[in-house]
Amino acid sequence: MAITNVTDQNFKQETADGLVLADFWAPWCGPCKMIAPVLEELDAEMGDKVKIVKLDVDENQETAGNYGVMSIPTLIVFKDGEVVDKVIGFQPKEALQEVLQKHA
């Protein structure tokens, strides 16, 4: 599966089914740029088990506010539309895999 860019308009729909990792980010954010290739690797390795979506917080402030995103990158794990985990800041791939496998 490919990583999907989402907006305020389609966020709930895109995170409603199965296991979803939502990356709250912004183009100017250094750690967000660092985590992008990690998410690409996760998508390549776990794409059949987890869907990855990205939400630009500058353009979609409503959704970021709804989930209390105060710093970026914030990664929120959803299972069938419910928040089950949250990670703030850059994380190595292994740490993110552990978080996702807890909920797979």
C-alpha positions as a Markdown table, in Angstrom:
| # | Residue | x | y | z |
|---|---|---|---|---|
| 1 | Met | 0.0 | 0.0 | 0.0 |
| 2 | Ala | 1.1 | 3.5 | -0.6 |
| 3 | Ile | 1.2 | 6.2 | 2.1 |
| 4 | Thr | -1.9 | 8.4 | 1.7 |
| 5 | Asn | -2.1 | 12.2 | 2.3 |
| 6 | Val | -5.3 | 13.0 | 4.1 |
| 7 | Thr | -7.2 | 16.2 | 5.0 |
| 8 | Asp | -9.7 | 17.4 | 7.6 |
| 9 | Gln | -12.4 | 16.4 | 5.2 |
| 10 | Asn | -11.4 | 12.7 | 4.8 |
| 11 | Phe | -9.4 | 11.9 | 7.9 |
| 12 | Lys | -12.1 | 10.1 | 9.9 |
| 13 | Gln | -13.0 | 8.0 | 6.8 |
| 14 | Glu | -9.4 | 7.1 | 6.1 |
| 15 | Thr | -8.8 | 6.0 | 9.7 |
| 16 | Ala | -12.1 | 4.2 | 10.3 |
| 17 | Asp | -11.1 | 0.6 | 9.4 |
| 18 | Gly | -8.3 | -1.7 | 10.5 |
| 19 | Leu | -4.9 | -0.6 | 11.8 |
| 20 | Val | -3.9 | 2.9 | 10.7 |
| 21 | Leu | -0.8 | 4.9 | 11.6 |
| 22 | Ala | -1.5 | 8.7 | 11.2 |
| 23 | Asp | 1.6 | 11.0 | 10.8 |
| 24 | Phe | 0.8 | 14.5 | 11.9 |
| 25 | Trp | 3.6 | 16.6 | 10.2 |
| 26 | Ala | 4.5 | 19.9 | 8.4 |
| 27 | Pro | 6.8 | 20.5 | 5.5 |
| 28 | Trp | 9.1 | 22.8 | 7.6 |
| 29 | Cys | 9.6 | 20.3 | 10.4 |
| 30 | Gly | 13.1 | 18.7 | 10.5 |
| 31 | Pro | 12.2 | 15.6 | 12.5 |
| 32 | Cys | 9.2 | 15.1 | 10.2 |
| 33 | Lys | 11.6 | 15.0 | 7.2 |
| 34 | Met | 13.8 | 12.5 | 9.1 |
| 35 | Ile | 10.8 | 10.1 | 9.9 |
| 36 | Ala | 9.5 | 10.2 | 6.3 |
| 37 | Pro | 11.9 | 7.5 | 5.0 |
| 38 | Val | 11.2 | 5.4 | 8.1 |
| 39 | Leu | 7.5 | 5.5 | 7.3 |
| 40 | Glu | 8.2 | 4.5 | 3.7 |
| 41 | Glu | 10.2 | 1.4 | 4.9 |
| 42 | Leu | 7.3 | 0.5 | 7.3 |
| 43 | Asp | 4.8 | 0.8 | 4.5 |
| 44 | Ala | 7.0 | -1.5 | 2.3 |
| 45 | Glu | 7.3 | -4.1 | 5.1 |
| 46 | Met | 4.0 | -3.9 | 6.9 |
| 47 | Gly | 1.7 | -2.4 | 4.2 |
| 48 | Asp | -0.6 | -5.4 | 4.3 |
| 49 | Lys | -1.1 | -5.1 | 8.0 |
| 50 | Val | -1.2 | -1.3 | 8.5 |
| 51 | Lys | -2.3 | 1.7 | 6.5 |
| 52 | Ile | -0.2 | 4.8 | 6.8 |
| 53 | Val | -1.7 | 8.3 | 6.4 |
| 54 | Lys | -0.1 | 11.7 | 6.6 |
| 55 | Leu | -1.8 | 14.9 | 7.7 |
| 56 | Asp | -0.2 | 18.3 | 7.1 |
| 57 | Val | -1.0 | 20.2 | 10.3 |
| 58 | Asp | -0.6 | 23.6 | 8.8 |
| 59 | Glu | -3.3 | 22.9 | 6.2 |
| 60 | Asn | -5.6 | 20.8 | 8.5 |
| 61 | Gln | -5.6 | 22.4 | 11.8 |
| 62 | Glu | -9.1 | 21.2 | 12.8 |
| 63 | Thr | -8.1 | 17.5 | 12.9 |
| 64 | Ala | -4.8 | 18.2 | 14.6 |
| 65 | Gly | -6.6 | 20.2 | 17.3 |
| 66 | Asn | -9.2 | 17.4 | 17.7 |
| 67 | Tyr | -6.4 | 15.0 | 18.6 |
| 68 | Gly | -4.5 | 17.4 | 20.8 |
| 69 | Val | -1.4 | 17.5 | 18.6 |
| 70 | Met | 0.9 | 20.1 | 20.2 |
| 71 | Ser | 4.2 | 19.0 | 18.6 |
| 72 | Ile | 5.2 | 17.3 | 15.5 |
| 73 | Pro | 5.8 | 14.7 | 14.3 |
| 74 | Thr | 3.0 | 13.1 | 16.3 |
| 75 | Leu | 2.1 | 9.6 | 15.3 |
| 76 | Ile | -1.3 | 8.3 | 16.3 |
| 77 | Val | -2.3 | 4.7 | 15.9 |
| 78 | Phe | -5.9 | 4.0 | 15.2 |
| 79 | Lys | -7.6 | 0.6 | 15.3 |
| 80 | Asp | -11.1 | 0.6 | 13.7 |
| 81 | Gly | -11.4 | 4.3 | 14.2 |
| 82 | Glu | -10.3 | 4.4 | 17.9 |
| 83 | Val | -7.0 | 5.9 | 19.1 |
| 84 | Val | -5.0 | 3.0 | 20.6 |
| 85 | Asp | -1.5 | 4.6 | 20.8 |
| 86 | Lys | 0.4 | 7.8 | 20.4 |
| 87 | Val | 4.1 | 8.6 | 19.8 |
| 88 | Ile | 5.6 | 12.0 | 19.8 |
| 89 | Gly | 8.9 | 12.9 | 18.0 |
| 90 | Phe | 11.2 | 11.0 | 15.8 |
| 91 | Gln | 11.3 | 7.3 | 16.4 |
| 92 | Pro | 13.5 | 4.6 | 14.9 |
| 93 | Lys | 11.8 | 2.0 | 12.7 |
| 94 | Glu | 12.1 | -0.7 | 15.3 |
| 95 | Ala | 10.3 | 1.4 | 17.9 |
| 96 | Leu | 7.4 | 2.1 | 15.5 |
| 97 | Gln | 7.3 | -1.6 | 14.6 |
| 98 | Glu | 6.9 | -2.6 | 18.2 |
| 99 | Val | 4.1 | 0.0 | 18.7 |
| 100 | Leu | 2.2 | -1.3 | 15.6 |
| 101 | Gln | 2.7 | -5.0 | 16.4 |
| 102 | Lys | 1.1 | -4.5 | 19.9 |
| 103 | His | -2.1 | -3.6 | 18.1 |
| 104 | Ala | -1.9 | -5.8 | 14.9 |
